[in-house]
Amino acid sequence: MAGYKLEVTTGDMTNAGTFDHIYVTLIGTGGRSERTEMDNFGVDFKTGMTSIYTVKTCSSLGKLLLVKVEKDPFFFLPETQWYCSKIVVTTPEGDVILFPCYRWISRGELVELRGGRGLKKKTFLSINISILFNCLPFAVFFFTFSYLSGAELMFKGLAGSTEQWKSIEDIKKIFWSKTTKMSEYVTEHWKEDDFYGYQFLNGINPNVIKKCSELPPNFPVTEEMVKPFLDKGSSLQKEMEKGNIFLYDLKRMDGLPTRVCDGELLHVTAGLCLFYMNPENKLMPIAIQLNQQPSEQNPIFLPSDTETDWLLAKMFIKNADSMLHQSVYHLMNTHYLAEVFTVSTLRSFPVVHPLYKLLFPHFRYTLQINIMARNHIFGPDGILSTSSLGSEGLTELMRRALSETTYSSLCLPENITARGLKSIPNFYYRDDGLKLWNIINRFVKATVGYYYPSDKTVHKDTELQEWISEIFTHGFLGNKASDFYTVEEVIKFITMVIFTVSAQHAAVNSGQFDYHSWVPNGSLLLCKPPPNTKGQSSMKTILETLPNVGHTVSIAAMLWVLSEMYTDVVPLGTYPEEQFDEPVPKQMINKFQAELSHLRGVITTRNSQLEVPYTYLNPTQIENSITI
């Protein structure tokens, strides 16, 4: 007679427990146990509880391979799901084996758990077990969402109002119940040129400006135009040679369809904005052209123009940038890419595969939030459909952007180099992002290197090759699909995946309420055409151009929801669901966490000395996965 000790842990989230009957069957290389009920008398499966049971067999089952878990109803009680975190089995030989579960189990469902040691296909097939996925695990779905309507109710009943704002000061009235230190700062400083430039380095879209060594032929800025805004005795040509001139070219926006609002076709600019890094290390806008082709009806606006002309020009650049940010750099490049990575991982890797164990915690709740985003935010009736482009225009913008997306553009070190931004000062997104990239890379390198000691092991892993093929074929629509040939290729790609779904998402998402809840600073909707002459605008023009009261409230409410952190937060590097059973990967996780903790201290110290702290890439503010 042999005895197997089972430690069964119920999750600690709300309603994780159950009164139902739980049965377990153990399967090993030498046979299987009887189907055994886990029953110690009393309530066994309370939330957060670990209970100990014994399964007896006539003889040893050999190498333990599988734990089958079943859940049957308890008399007449209504259906309740049970969240099983893990089962730890101690064999008669003294081996302690972790069987991770971390999912909800329904009545009548049979769940097969495999041991926590990472196994690739060759090893797994040698024990003659096949794995079939019939549905997506609940771990990608369980999520509680705050709907926009609930947030809008907080804005003093202003939602739905079609009134125009009477003054800029009146817009502050909607924030009686919700502000942040940063949103208050934006409210006071949004008109200032140095803060305008700062946002393209450290705001919510730090992905777009590039060093400019030569002006595009369709942007005829002259030396005389910008000389007053450069260092005394310098010139535009000299500053370009020094690497102090930067360009934001919105040519992707050219010709996009826009929507009709109140009977009028809305306008979106495909502008160009020139920036100068001055001797005080402040990035200043010095010239703006609001459409691609120069003409008398498309003047170049300058800081020396009237206050409202210059302000309007900056607002239209930020309007286009807001839509590009939301659709491409936020939704497409983080949410939708994460969806590609998630589905490919579920389709290609069995749960015992080491890369499944490494990656899956970084896909927690992502599919669910994307489904909700399609219904409530990005769909035809979602809040983004009220933007100047509308749903059709935003979709076309993403289509254009996808055709230009490259693998290297998703890798932060290469992205920064390609844009010529390696040495631009006060670029905290770059500084913190590269540190995070390197920390993630070291963690991935250690983990991947443990399971793939040579390039040959990479090339022979058919599940890994299927995974990357799925991603490029279906995610990037056939753009340069290829196999992995080296360990270094795997390390780099997985680093990019984890960085994208954690740090990059935090960089483009977490500050949305901070920067854009003050709608004049970056509105998704502008209601009047961009100016085509100088000297004709006034503050009345700006108020008429801004969205009305109801649209302003809807935008602010959406940004509130998107920036809120919920209670069930899992910070980057935290792995409450124990996937790995071997000591080496566990040691790597501990080292990863220690490096993140050190970076947290470095960023906190630096931020204490800044007028405008950059907090979005502090590891404490980054989630392990995209959940909002």
C-alpha positions in Angstrom: 0.0 0.0 0.0 1.3 3.5 -1.0 0.1 6.9 0.2 0.3 10.2 -1.7 -0.1 13.4 0.3 -2.0 16.1 -1.5 -2.0 19.8 -0.5 -5.0 21.5 -2.3 -5.1 25.3 -2.4 -8.2 27.4 -3.2 -7.6 30.8 -4.6 -7.9 33.9 -2.4 -10.1 36.0 -4.7 -13.8 36.7 -3.9 -16.1 33.6 -4.3 -13.2 31.3 -5.1 -14.5 28.6 -2.7 -17.1 25.9 -3.2 -19.3 23.4 -1.4 -19.3 21.0 -4.3 -17.6 17.6 -4.3 -14.0 17.5 -5.6 -12.5 14.3 -6.9 -8.9 13.6 -7.8 -7.2 10.8 -9.9 -3.4 10.4 -9.9 -1.8 9.0 -13.1 1.8 7.8 -13.3 4.1 5.7 -15.5 3.1 2.7 -13.4 -0.6 3.1 -13.3 -3.4 5.2 -11.9 -5.2 5.7 -8.6 -8.9 5.2 -7.9 -11.0 8.3 -8.3 -10.8 9.7 -4.7 -13.0 12.4 -3.1 -11.2 15.2 -1.3 -13.2 15.2 2.0 -12.0 16.0 5.5 -15.5 16.6 6.8 -16.8 20.2 7.2 -16.1 22.8 4.5 -13.0 21.9 2.6 -12.6 24.5 -0.1 -12.9 27.9 1.5 -11.4 31.0 -0.1 -7.6 31.1 0.4 -7.5 27.7 2.2 -5.0 24.9 1.8 -6.3 21.5 2.8 -4.4 18.2 3.1 -5.6 14.8 1.8 -4.3 11.4 1.2 -4.8 9.2 -1.8 -3.9 5.5 -1.3 -2.9 3.1 -4.0 -2.0 -0.6 -4.0 1.6 0.2 -5.1 3.7 3.1 -6.3 2.4 4.8 -9.5 6.0 5.3 -10.7 6.8 8.7 -12.1 3.8 10.9 -11.4 2.6 12.6 -14.6 -0.9 13.8 -14.2 -3.6 14.9 -11.7 -7.2 14.7 -12.9 -9.6 17.0 -11.0 -13.4 16.7 -11.2 -16.1 18.7 -9.6 -19.6 17.4 -9.0 -22.7 19.1 -7.4 -23.4 19.0 -3.7 -27.1 18.0 -3.4 -29.5 20.8 -4.4 -27.1 23.8 -4.0 -26.8 26.1 -6.9 -23.9 26.1 -9.3 -20.7 27.6 -8.0 -17.3 27.6 -9.8 -14.2 26.7 -7.8 -10.9 28.5 -8.3 -8.1 25.9 -7.7 -4.7 27.5 -7.4 -2.5 24.5 -7.2 -2.1 20.9 -5.9 1.2 19.9 -4.4 1.8 16.1 -4.3 4.3 14.3 -2.0 5.0 10.8 -3.4 5.8 7.7 -1.3 9.4 8.1 -2.5 9.6 11.6 -1.0 9.4 13.7 -4.2 7.4 16.9 -3.9 5.7 17.8 -7.2 3.8 21.0 -8.0 0.7 20.8 -10.2 -0.3 24.4 -11.1 -3.9 25.0 -11.9 -4.8 28.7 -11.5 -8.2 28.5 -13.1 -11.9 28.2 -12.5 -13.5 24.8 -12.6 -17.2 24.2 -13.3 -19.5 21.4 -12.4 -19.0 18.3 -14.5 -15.7 19.6 -15.8 -12.6 17.4 -15.8 -9.3 19.2 -15.6 -6.0 17.6 -16.2 -3.0 19.1 -14.4 0.6 18.5 -15.4 3.6 18.9 -13.2 5.3 22.3 -12.8 8.6 21.3 -14.4 9.0 22.8 -17.9 8.8 20.2 -20.6 9.3 20.7 -24.3 7.5 18.5 -26.9 10.2 15.8 -27.3 10.4 15.2 -23.5 6.6 15.4 -23.1 5.9 12.9 -25.9 8.4 10.4 -24.4 5.9 9.9 -21.6 3.1 9.3 -24.1 0.6 12.0 -23.1 -1.2 14.2 -25.6 -2.7 17.5 -24.7 -5.8 19.0 -26.4 -7.2 22.5 -25.7 -10.9 22.6 -26.2 -11.4 26.1 -24.9 -9.5 29.1 -23.5 -8.7 29.0 -19.8 -10.7 31.2 -17.5 -7.5 32.9 -16.5 -7.6 35.0 -19.6 -11.2 36.1 -19.0 -12.1 36.7 -15.3 -12.2 40.5 -14.9 -14.4 43.2 -13.4 -14.9 46.4 -15.5 -16.2 49.8 -14.5 -18.4 51.1 -17.3 -18.0 54.6 -18.7 -21.6 55.5 -17.8 -20.7 55.1 -14.1 -17.8 57.4 -14.4 -19.8 60.0 -16.3 -22.3 60.2 -13.5 -19.5 61.7 -11.4 -19.3 64.7 -13.6 -22.2 66.7 -12.1 -24.8 65.6 -14.6 -23.0 67.3 -17.5 -22.9 64.1 -19.7 -25.0 64.6 -22.8 -25.0 68.4 -22.8 -24.7 70.0 -26.2 -23.7 73.4 -24.9 -20.5 75.0 -25.9 -18.0 76.1 -23.2 -18.3 79.8 -22.3 -14.7 80.0 -21.1 -11.6 77.8 -20.6 -12.0 78.2 -16.9 -15.5 76.6 -17.1 -13.9 73.3 -18.1 -12.4 73.0 -14.7 -15.9 72.5 -13.3 -16.1 68.9 -14.5 -13.2 67.9 -12.2 -14.8 68.5 -8.9 -14.5 64.8 -7.9 -11.4 63.7 -9.8 -8.0 65.2 -10.3 -4.4 64.1 -10.0 -1.3 66.3 -9.3 -0.3 65.9 -12.9 -3.7 66.7 -14.3 -3.7 69.9 -12.2 -0.2 70.7 -13.5 -1.4 70.2 -17.1 -4.4 72.5 -16.5 -2.1 75.3 -15.4 0.8 74.9 -18.0 -0.8 73.5 -21.2 -0.3 76.7 -23.1 3.5 76.8 -22.5 5.8 75.9 -25.3 8.4 74.1 -23.2 5.7 71.9 -21.6 4.2 71.2 -25.1 7.6 69.9 -26.2 8.1 68.0 -23.0 5.0 65.9 -23.7 6.5 64.5 -26.9 9.4 63.1 -24.8 7.6 62.1 -21.5 3.9 62.4 -22.1 1.7 59.5 -23.1 3.0 59.3 -26.7 6.8 59.4 -26.6 7.0 57.4 -29.8 6.8 59.9 -32.6 9.4 62.6 -32.9 12.7 62.0 -34.8 15.9 63.8 -35.2 15.8 66.1 -38.3 19.1 66.6 -40.2 17.3 67.8 -43.3 13.9 69.5 -43.8 11.4 67.6 -45.9 10.8 69.4 -49.2 7.1 69.9 -48.4 8.0 71.8 -45.2 9.6 75.1 -46.4 10.7 76.6 -43.1 13.2 79.3 -43.8 16.1 80.6 -41.6 14.4 83.9 -41.2 11.2 82.3 -39.9 12.9 80.5 -37.0 16.0 82.6 -36.3 14.3 84.5 -33.4 13.7 81.2 -31.6 17.2 79.8 -31.9 20.3 80.4 -29.8 21.8 83.9 -30.5 24.1 83.7 -33.5 23.0 80.3 -34.5 21.0 79.1 -37.5 18.6 76.3 -38.4 21.3 74.6 -40.5 23.8 74.8 -37.7 21.3 73.4 -35.2 20.4 70.5 -37.5 24.1 69.7 -37.8 24.4 69.7 -34.0 21.5 67.3 -33.7 19.2 69.8 -31.9 16.3 69.9 -34.4 13.5 67.3 -34.3 10.5 66.6 -36.4 7.0 65.2 -36.0 5.5 64.3 -39.4 1.9 63.3 -39.3 1.8 62.2 -43.0 0.0 59.0 -41.9 -3.1 61.1 -41.3 -3.3 62.5 -44.8 -6.5 61.7 -46.6 -8.1 59.7 -43.8 -11.9 59.7 -43.8 -13.5 61.8 -41.0 -17.0 61.6 -39.5 -19.9 64.1 -39.7 -20.8 66.0 -36.5 -23.9 68.2 -36.3 -24.2 68.1 -40.1 -20.6 69.1 -40.8 -17.7 67.1 -41.9 -14.9 67.2 -39.4 -11.3 67.9 -40.2 -8.0 66.2 -39.2 -4.6 67.7 -39.9 -1.7 65.8 -41.4 0.7 68.4 -40.1 4.4 68.8 -39.4 5.8 70.2 -36.3 9.5 71.3 -35.9 11.1 71.3 -32.5 14.4 72.8 -31.2 16.3 71.6 -28.1 17.5 74.9 -26.7 20.6 75.5 -24.5 18.4 75.1 -21.4 17.7 71.6 -22.6 14.0 72.4 -23.2 12.3 71.0 -26.4 10.5 73.9 -28.0 8.1 73.9 -30.9 9.3 76.5 -33.4 7.3 75.9 -36.6 4.0 74.2 -37.5 2.4 73.5 -40.8 -1.0 71.9 -40.5 -1.2 70.0 -43.8 1.3 68.2 -46.0 1.4 70.4 -49.0 2.5 74.0 -48.6 0.3 76.7 -50.1 -1.0 80.2 -49.3 -3.9 78.4 -47.5 -1.5 76.3 -45.5 0.8 78.8 -43.8 3.6 77.9 -41.4 2.6 79.0 -37.9 5.3 80.4 -35.6 5.6 81.2 -31.9 5.7 84.9 -32.9 2.2 84.7 -34.3 -0.8 85.8 -32.2 -1.3 83.8 -29.1 -4.5 82.2 -30.3 -3.1 81.4 -33.8 -0.2 79.6 -32.3 -2.3 77.9 -29.7 -4.8 76.6 -32.4 -1.9 75.3 -34.5 -0.5 73.4 -31.5 -4.0 72.1 -30.6 -4.6 70.6 -34.1 -1.2 68.8 -33.9 -2.1 67.4 -30.5 -5.6 66.4 -31.8 -4.0 64.3 -34.6 -1.5 63.0 -32.2 -4.2 61.9 -29.7 -5.9 59.8 -32.3 -2.6 58.3 -33.5 -1.7 57.6 -29.9 -5.0 56.0 -29.0 -5.5 53.8 -32.1 -1.9 52.9 -33.1 0.5 53.2 -30.1 -2.0 52.2 -27.4 -4.6 49.9 -29.0 -2.7 48.3 -31.9 0.9 48.2 -30.6 0.0 47.0 -27.1 -3.5 45.7 -26.7 -3.9 44.0 -30.1 -0.3 42.8 -30.2 -0.8 41.3 -26.8 -3.9 39.5 -28.1 -1.8 38.0 -30.9 0.8 36.8 -28.4 -1.8 35.4 -26.1 -3.7 33.4 -28.7 -0.6 32.1 -30.4 0.7 31.0 -27.0 -2.5 29.2 -26.2 -2.6 27.5 -29.6 1.1 26.5 -29.9 2.3 25.6 -26.4 1.0 23.0 -24.0 0.8 24.2 -20.4 3.9 22.2 -19.4 6.1 24.0 -22.0 8.6 26.3 -20.3 7.8 29.2 -22.6 4.1 28.9 -21.7 5.0 29.1 -18.1 7.3 32.1 -18.7 4.8 34.0 -20.9 1.3 33.2 -19.7 1.4 35.3 -16.5 1.9 38.3 -18.8 -1.3 37.6 -20.7 -3.6 37.6 -17.6 -7.1 39.1 -18.4 -5.8 40.5 -21.8 -8.4 38.8 -24.0 -11.2 39.9 -21.8 -10.3 43.6 -21.6 -9.8 43.6 -25.4 -13.3 42.2 -25.9 -14.7 44.8 -23.7 -12.7 47.5 -25.4 -14.1 46.5 -28.8 -17.6 46.8 -27.4 -17.4 49.9 -25.2 -14.5 51.9 -26.5 -13.3 51.2 -30.0 -16.5 49.7 -31.7 -18.9 51.6 -33.9 -20.8 52.8 -30.8 -17.8 53.1 -28.6 -16.5 56.3 -27.1 -13.7 56.6 -29.7 -16.2 56.7 -32.5 -16.9 60.3 -31.3 -13.4 61.3 -32.2 -12.7 63.5 -35.3 -11.8 60.4 -37.4 -14.6 58.2 -36.1 -14.5 54.4 -36.2 -13.9 54.1 -39.9 -11.0 56.6 -39.9 -9.3 55.1 -36.9 -9.5 51.6 -38.5 -7.9 52.9 -41.7 -5.2 54.6 -39.6 -4.4 51.3 -37.9 -4.4 49.6 -41.3 -1.8 52.1 -42.6 0.3 51.8 -39.5 0.3 48.0 -39.5 1.7 48.0 -43.0 4.6 50.1 -41.7 5.2 48.2 -38.4 8.5 46.4 -38.2 9.9 44.0 -35.6 12.7 46.4 -34.8 10.3 49.3 -34.2 8.8 47.3 -31.3 12.3 46.8 -29.7 13.0 49.9 -27.7 16.8 50.0 -28.1 16.5 49.9 -31.9 13.5 52.2 -31.9 15.4 54.9 -30.0 18.5 54.5 -32.2 16.4 54.7 -35.4 14.8 57.9 -34.3 18.1 59.5 -33.4 17.2 60.0 -29.8 20.0 58.3 -28.0 21.5 61.5 -26.6 18.6 64.0 -26.4 18.5 65.2 -22.7 15.6 64.8 -20.2 14.1 61.9 -22.1 13.0 59.9 -19.1 10.8 57.4 -21.1 14.0 56.4 -22.9 16.1 56.3 -19.7 13.7 54.2 -17.6 12.5 52.1 -20.6 16.0 51.0 -21.6 16.8 50.1 -18.0 13.6 48.0 -17.9 14.3 46.4 -21.2 17.7 45.3 -20.0 16.3 44.0 -16.7 13.7 42.0 -18.6 16.3 40.8 -21.1 18.5 39.4 -18.4 15.6 37.6 -16.8 14.5 36.1 -20.1 18.1 35.2 -21.1 18.6 33.3 -17.9 15.3 31.5 -18.1 15.5 30.7 -21.9 19.1 29.7 -21.5 18.3 27.2 -18.8 15.8 25.4 -21.1 17.6 25.9 -24.4 21.3 25.4 -23.8 22.2 25.5 -27.6 20.9 26.8 -30.9 20.1 23.3 -31.9 17.6 22.9 -29.1 15.8 26.0 -30.4 15.6 24.8 -34.0 14.3 21.4 -33.0 11.5 22.7 -30.8 8.6 22.5 -33.3 6.1 24.1 -30.8 8.4 27.2 -30.6 8.6 27.4 -34.4 4.9 27.0 -34.7 4.4 29.9 -32.1 6.5 32.4 -34.0 5.0 31.3 -37.3 1.5 31.9 -35.9 2.5 35.4 -34.7 3.9 36.6 -38.0 1.4 34.9 -40.2 -1.8 35.9 -38.4 -0.7 38.8 -36.2 1.5 40.7 -38.7 -0.5 39.4 -41.7 2.4 37.6 -43.2 5.1 40.2 -42.7 8.4 38.4 -42.9 7.4 35.1 -41.2 10.5 33.1 -40.2 11.7 30.4 -37.9 13.9 30.9 -34.8 17.4 29.7 -35.4 19.3 30.8 -32.3 18.8 31.2 -28.6 19.6 34.9 -28.9 16.7 35.3 -31.4 14.3 33.7 -28.9 15.6 35.8 -26.0 15.2 39.1 -27.9 11.7 38.3 -29.2 10.4 37.2 -25.7 12.0 40.3 -24.2 10.0 42.4 -26.7 6.8 40.5 -25.9 7.1 41.0 -22.1 8.2 44.6 -22.4 5.3 45.4 -24.8 2.6 44.0 -22.5 4.0 45.5 -19.3 6.3 48.5 -19.6 5.2 49.9 -23.0 1.5 49.6 -22.2 2.1 51.4 -18.9 4.0 54.2 -20.8 1.2 54.8 -23.2 -1.8 54.1 -21.0 -1.2 55.1 -17.4 -0.9 58.9 -17.9 -4.0 59.3 -20.1 -6.1 61.0 -17.4 -3.1 63.0 -16.3 -2.4 64.6 -19.7 -5.6 64.5 -21.7 -8.5 64.8 -19.2 -7.8 68.5 -19.6 -9.2 68.4 -23.1 -7.6 71.6 -24.4 -4.3 69.9 -24.0 -5.1 67.0 -26.3 -8.6 66.5 -27.6 -9.7 63.5 -29.6 -12.4 65.8 -31.2 -12.1 69.3 -32.6 -15.2 70.7 -34.2 -14.0 73.5 -36.5 -11.6 73.3 -39.5 -7.9 74.2 -38.9 -6.9 77.8 -39.5 -5.8 78.5 -43.1 -4.9 82.1 -42.6 -3.2 84.1 -39.8 -4.6 86.8 -37.6 -8.2 85.7 -37.8 -8.6 83.7 -34.5 -9.6 84.6 -31.0 -10.3 82.8 -27.8 -13.9 82.5 -29.0 -12.5 80.5 -32.0 -10.7 78.2 -29.6 -13.9 77.6 -27.6 -15.9 76.9 -30.7 -13.2 74.5 -31.9 -13.2 72.5 -28.6 -15.8 69.7 -28.2 -19.0 70.7 -26.4 -19.7 70.0 -22.8 -21.1 66.5 -23.3 -18.3 65.3 -25.5 -15.7 66.7 -23.2 -17.2 64.8 -20.3 -17.4 61.6 -22.2 -13.7 61.9 -23.2 -12.7 62.7 -19.6 -14.7 59.8 -18.3 -13.1 57.3 -20.7 -9.6 58.5 -19.7 -10.6 58.2 -16.1 -11.6 54.5 -16.5 -8.5 53.7 -18.7 -6.1 55.2 -16.1 -7.7 53.6 -13.0 -6.0 50.7 -11.3 -8.4 48.1 -9.9 -7.9 46.1 -6.7 -6.6 42.9 -8.3 -3.3 44.3 -9.5 -0.3 42.1 -10.2 2.8 44.4 -10.6 5.6 43.6 -13.0 7.8 40.7 -11.8 5.2 39.4 -9.4 4.1 35.8 -9.9 1.4 34.8 -7.4 0.6 31.8 -9.5 3.4 29.4 -9.1 4.1 27.9 -12.5 7.7 26.6 -12.2 8.6 23.7 -10.0 12.4 23.7 -10.5 14.6 25.8 -8.1 16.6 27.5 -10.9 13.7 29.4 -12.5 12.5 30.4 -9.0 16.0 31.8 -8.3 15.8 33.8 -11.6 12.4 35.2 -10.6 13.9 36.4 -7.3 16.8 38.1 -9.0 14.4 39.7 -11.5 12.3 41.1 -8.6 15.5 42.4 -6.9 16.6 44.3 -10.0 13.1 45.8 -10.4 13.2 46.9 -6.7 16.5 48.6 -7.2 15.3 50.4 -10.3 12.2 51.6 -8.3 14.6 53.3 -5.8 16.6 54.9 -8.6 13.5 56.3 -10.3 12.0 57.5 -7.1 15.2 59.4 -6.2 15.4 61.1 -9.6 11.8 62.1 -9.6 12.1 63.8 -6.2 14.3 66.3 -7.9 12.1 67.0 -10.9 9.4 69.6 -11.3 7.4 67.2 -13.4 8.2 63.6 -12.2 8.1 60.8 -14.8 6.4 57.9 -12.9 4.9 55.7 -15.6 7.8 53.3 -15.9 8.4 53.0 -12.1 8.1 49.2 -11.7 5.5 49.7 -8.9 3.3 51.4 -11.5 3.6 48.7 -14.2 1.4 45.7 -14.3 2.5 42.2 -15.4 -0.1 42.2 -18.2 -2.6 44.4 -20.0 -5.7 44.4 -17.8 -7.2 47.8 -18.5 
